[in-house]
Amino acid sequence: MKSNFYILLISLLSFCFFADCLKSVETDKDARSILLAGIASSCFSLDTCFDQYAKTTDEGASFQVYDQSGNRIYARQSTLEYNTYRPIASGSKWVTAITAMRAIDCNTNSGTYAGCGTVTTGTCVTGGALSLSRTTGEILGWTGTKGTITLRQLLSFTSGLNAGGGNGSGQATCISTLPVGATGTQKDTCVSEIRDQSTGTPGALYQYNSNHMAVAQRMLEISCGKTWNTMFTQLIVTPLGWDASQAVWRGNSRTGEDTDGSLSGAYGLTISPEHYARMINSLLTNGTAKNSSGANIANFLSTTSVTEILADQYNGAKIGYSQFSAFGYRWQYGLGNWRFCTTTDIPAECDKDLISHSIGINGFYPWIDKNRSYMAILAVNNIGRKNGLSLLPASSTSLFFAETVRPLIHTQIGK
């Protein structure tokens, strides 16, 4: 972006250091005002904003906007094409949550929902019917307080399974070092390690780390009697027409080391933005996804599942760790996605200007605005940080790009 855009980023970062933004703030309003005031004059069209942004990226970028029916109404790319498969880092979390809710829908009434494969009514019944209220005690055999952790808490990061016994980010090492084709015993050993190193209380704190989703994936595997890759292929890859040879999960996505990705639901997927859009279309349209030819897949998700994925899942939990608190944001969380709004702590108020998104540390940034009935995907894979701002993760520059172009999108769609 232009130099004044970078000045804004540095100023905002300095503001957070001096104002101690790691502490709680009342709302996002002040941080948003500072942000928007500084970038209002950065660019004046979607094309110029994107072109300026793309110059700062490692591999190029692409940007797409879709209307309320899932039709693409804007697209621009620079080097990195729309259908190029790349790691999406934390953008994977939305995929994991949707896969879980697809399993629940199919297990509840497979005759109603599209493309359930062999995950059909009554097949996921270990310890009782599959639902968000199922516990680690019922499915994994955990005991005590940790046996009360629910699938809902795992997918919303409020399970208390902290990293290394603290309140910060991170993950158990075993998640990224599982050998290819890891056995059930090896996976059980890993989730037990996560359990035993954690000191948190279920439901008390929101803690952004990879441990929660690893345990959720193992719960689904055991409950349905299938590997994560099998469920993912049947529930997501096949009906959406993704390339099964490229849409893969890796435990160690940064180095390319050949490891098992069946517990890496928080970060490990490689996918293209065009294919990703087919999936999140179901969240924009209350259940209808897109197949490889662009045709609608009705009842891909139930309306209940869409609501659960996008709803505030804090239920009284406090923020234990959130990387965005460094910028003064107190975003709440749904299932696998952030709830970015003005009044964060009151769900009904937040819904009035809600942006739902699942941003990745490499800058991959998909978002949905149901109030204005559109969705957008900014796709980059920034690890080397070509822009030279070593203090800023790629996710920050993607976030600020999106904040710059959102008003331009709203003008284009007349909302």
Rosetta blueprint (number, residue, H / E / L):
1 M L
2 K L
3 S H
4 N H
5 F H
6 Y H
7 I H
8 L H
9 L H
10 I H
11 S H
12 L H
13 L H
14 S H
15 F H
16 C H
17 F H
18 F H
19 A H
20 D L
21 C L
22 L L
23 K L
24 S L
25 V L
26 E L
27 T L
28 D L
29 K H
30 D H
31 A H
32 R H
33 S H
34 I H
35 L H
36 L H
37 A H
38 G H
39 I H
40 A L
41 S L
42 S L
43 C L
44 F L
45 S L
46 L H
47 D H
48 T H
49 C H
50 F H
51 D H
52 Q H
53 Y H
54 A H
55 K L
56 T L
57 T L
58 D L
59 E L
60 G L
61 A E
62 S E
63 F E
64 Q E
65 V E
66 Y E
67 D L
68 Q L
69 S L
70 G L
71 N L
72 R E
73 I E
74 Y E
75 A E
76 R E
77 Q E
78 S E
79 T L
80 L L
81 E L
82 Y L
83 N L
84 T L
85 Y L
86 R E
87 P E
88 I L
89 A H
90 S H
91 G H
92 S H
93 K H
94 W H
95 V H
96 T H
97 A H
98 I H
99 T H
100 A H
101 M H
102 R H
103 A H
104 I H
105 D H
106 C H
107 N H
108 T H
109 N H
110 S L
111 G L
112 T L
113 Y L
114 A L
115 G L
116 C L
117 G L
118 T L
119 V L
120 T L
121 T L
122 G L
123 T L
124 C L
125 V L
126 T L
127 G L
128 G L
129 A L
130 L L
131 S L
132 L L
133 S L
134 R L
135 T E
136 T H
137 G H
138 E H
139 I H
140 L H
141 G L
142 W L
143 T L
144 G H
145 T H
146 K H
147 G H
148 T H
149 I L
150 T E
151 L H
152 R H
153 Q H
154 L H
155 L H
156 S L
157 F L
158 T L
159 S L
160 G L
161 L L
162 N L
163 A L
164 G L
165 G L
166 G L
167 N L
168 G L
169 S L
170 G L
171 Q L
172 A L
173 T L
174 C H
175 I H
176 S H
177 T H
178 L L
179 P E
180 V L
181 G L
182 A L
183 T L
184 G H
185 T H
186 Q H
187 K H
188 D H
189 T H
190 C H
191 V H
192 S H
193 E H
194 I H
195 R H
196 D H
197 Q H
198 S L
199 T L
200 G L
201 T L
202 P L
203 G L
204 A L
205 L E
206 Y E
207 Q E
208 Y L
209 N L
210 S L
211 N H
212 H H
213 M H
214 A H
215 V H
216 A H
217 Q H
218 R H
219 M H
220 L H
221 E H
222 I H
223 S H
224 C H
225 G L
226 K L
227 T L
228 W H
229 N H
230 T H
231 M H
232 F H
233 T H
234 Q H
235 L H
236 I H
237 V H
238 T H
239 P H
240 L H
241 G L
242 W L
243 D L
244 A L
245 S L
246 Q L
247 A L
248 V L
249 W E
250 R E
251 G L
252 N L
253 S L
254 R L
255 T L
256 G L
257 E L
258 D L
259 T E
260 D E
261 G L
262 S L
263 L L
264 S L
265 G L
266 A L
267 Y L
268 G L
269 L E
270 T E
271 I E
272 S L
273 P H
274 E H
275 H H
276 Y H
277 A H
278 R H
279 M H
280 I H
281 N H
282 S H
283 L H
284 L H
285 T L
286 N L
287 G L
288 T L
289 A E
290 K E
291 N L
292 S L
293 S L
294 G L
295 A L
296 N E
297 I E
298 A L
299 N L
300 F L
301 L L
302 S L
303 T H
304 T H
305 S H
306 V H
307 T H
308 E H
309 I H
310 L H
311 A L
312 D L
313 Q L
314 Y L
315 N L
316 G L
317 A L
318 K E
319 I E
320 G E
321 Y E
322 S L
323 Q H
324 F H
325 S H
326 A H
327 F H
328 G L
329 Y L
330 R L
331 W L
332 Q E
333 Y E
334 G L
335 L L
336 G L
337 N L
338 W E
339 R E
340 F E
341 C L
342 T L
343 T L
344 T L
345 D L
346 I L
347 P H
348 A H
349 E H
350 C H
351 D H
352 K H
353 D H
354 L L
355 I E
356 S E
357 H E
358 S L
359 I L
360 G L
361 I L
362 N L
363 G L
364 F L
365 Y E
366 P E
367 W E
368 I E
369 D E
370 K L
371 N L
372 R L
373 S L
374 Y E
375 M E
376 A E
377 I E
378 L E
379 A E
380 V L
381 N L
382 N L
383 I L
384 G L
385 R L
386 K L
387 N L
388 G L
389 L L
390 S L
391 L L
392 L L
393 P L
394 A H
395 S H
396 S H
397 T H
398 S H
399 L H
400 F H
401 F H
402 A H
403 E H
404 T H
405 V H
406 R H
407 P H
408 L H
409 I H
410 H H
411 T H
412 Q H
413 I H
414 G L
415 K L
